[in-house]
Amino acid sequence: MSRLRNKIAIVTGGSTGIGEATCHRFAEEGAKVAIFDVVAEQGARVAESIREAGGDAAFYKVDVSKEDEVAPAIEQVVNAWGKLDILVNNAAVTGVNKLAHDVTVDEWDRIFAINVRGVFLCTKHAVKPMMAAKGGSIVNFSSIYALIGNDDLPPYHATKGAVLAMTKTDAICYASFGIRINAVHPGSTKTPLFMKAGETYPGGLDHYLDMMKSKHPLTLGEPVDVANCVLFLASDEARFVTGSSLVCDGGYTAQ
């Protein structure tokens, strides 16, 4: 397959879950993939598995909340591969599960540093080579909870609302440079983190999965299901799509 032939992509948070699946799908479609993550062992493993399958990938240990790590890493990618076509802002943490009156300022600032500042910093430094090349695609990970409310993880949901606003604004600001910026809004997806959370549910993982499946008209998603949505937005097939939200939630928000 060659939907991303000759494309250079950065995927943040690419060492596990949906990020890992995205890295593999991009490589399968011909992209060279730079994996940004703080988890060095897992990130290096993903890069190696892509190379073993005949693709091209490199791992960079990057904390997306720190500009002095983001800026040089993006520069290294461009210097190594000559350009940058795609940025996927996937790196995020869920943070504390507390109501607003119990959340400390440090807890609030920490999750915003990764989930929002990280998107800002990666976008800030990725758009520069894209502007010079008069084109590029950025895909930001928001959430269905930027679109609807829920009774858990208030700080996390606030960050995803911020990412959606940034997506729409940046899409307008950079359209004249041929840069497209879109958001994906995943629903419940069977990532390692999701499955681990299910193990603590009363009755165990099977009961948790049954409960969650009942809330989704289709079923729960697999990481590759979301990765395929990211692939479409990143590819030239979506050349007329910018500032948009692609909801991939098995029908959850349609109810």
Secondary structure as UniProt FT lines:
FT   TURN            3..6
FT   STRAND          8..12
FT   TURN            13..15
FT   HELIX           17..28
FT   TURN            29..30
FT   STRAND          32..37
FT   HELIX           40..52
FT   TURN            53..54
FT   STRAND          56..61
FT   TURN            64..65
FT   HELIX           67..81
FT   STRAND          86..89
FT   HELIX           100..102
FT   HELIX           105..112
FT   HELIX           113..117
FT   HELIX           118..133
FT   STRAND          136..141
FT   HELIX           144..146
FT   HELIX           154..174
FT   HELIX           175..177
FT   STRAND          179..186
FT   HELIX           192..198
FT   TURN            199..200
FT   TURN            202..203
FT   HELIX           205..213
FT   TURN            214..215
FT   HELIX           223..234
FT   HELIX           236..238
FT   TURN            239..240
FT   STRAND          245..248
FT   TURN            250..251
FT   HELIX           252..254
//
